Amino acid sequence: MAEKILIIDDDLDTLRLVGLMLQRQGYQIAAAANGQQGLEKAFTENPDLVLLDVMMPDMDGYEVARRLRKQPETANTPILMFTAKTQLDDKVTGFEVGADDYLTKPTHPSELQAHVKALLARATKSTAGPVKELAETSVHENAAFVVGVLSARGGLGVSTLALNLGASLMPKADSEVIVAEFTPGQGTFGLDLGISDTQGLGKLLSSRPADIDRALVKSNLVTHSSGLTLLLASSRPREMLLNNQVKQYEAIVSTLAVQARFVILDLGSGLPAFVQKILSMCHMRIVVVEGVPNVILHTKALLEDMATLGLNKQQTVVVLNNRMRSDTHIHRAKVQEKLGYSISVAFTPAPELYFQAMREQQPAVMIRPESLTYQQFSEISNLVIEHRAEKG
């Protein structure tokens, strides 16, 4: 049966000409002259692709795309935005709201046909998306063990823990370890390690999900002198808008999972949409808490929300990270009692060590291998290896 293409455009000439051209190529055509009508047809006619204009009265194409992505029946339907808007920000906005491809008017018919054909082919080839790809590769013995590190709020040392966990795993894994910052606009690895090019994550999140393959991801990884392979996030605040790129995040994780033995993800704080998706792709989840009353309450809420996502509690571990020396910190046993989770590892404050590490632009575990901090990271890296062994 011929694929069905829904064209949504308030320009009747465009509807007629583009519809006729695609019909001659053998496609079924449905047409809508405004956003609301387009949504109704999308939900009732189940098109294989939506060709969507941006500049329409009442409801523009961005809002139409957002609504299509919110509904299960159209969440994965390919969307090709077709518009006269040519600015880079317009294209980024299109990808952020869920577009798979973007063409500017006017375009040659052969170019439009090529983009339509490519989108339909990709949709047919990979209907289950990046999660399916990870599920298939994870059964392979060389697939990465993916660890997500997060906290209920910022400033609890998630990035520091993710970086040093990766560094402590390297000699034990005897293989490549990738540490990825999934915190666009809030990246710290580049600043701490003296790496100037921190555009890797941003470039990937600005790409189409279908284009995120091994070659593209590899070209955006950097290798630090410590031996760690890193995917870095920019510290430019405006890039925080890229957190909406859920499909791109999924594609990145799927691709990283076949490029190393261990992949450590710095997921930042809270449960935005992309983190909820990524947590289900992780084989192990590490939640960071501090021995402070309000942080404990906030972390308890985070763990409860994670449980509602259907995540296996046995794959979630909690670490206590007391960053500064203080007599007011709540004891480990009390933190466990309040959380309802056991504390797997408790980190003691080591501000001088971390300051030295920043000055030398190296992970802290590589500065003083005889330190207590090194031993504590060794504990958690051993725990990661044990979980991988249990996974088989």
Summary of the structure (lengths in Angstrom):
residues: 392
radius of gyration: 23.4
end to end distance: 42.8
largest distance: 76.5
contacts: 1317
relative contact order: 0.11
helix: 49%
strand: 17%
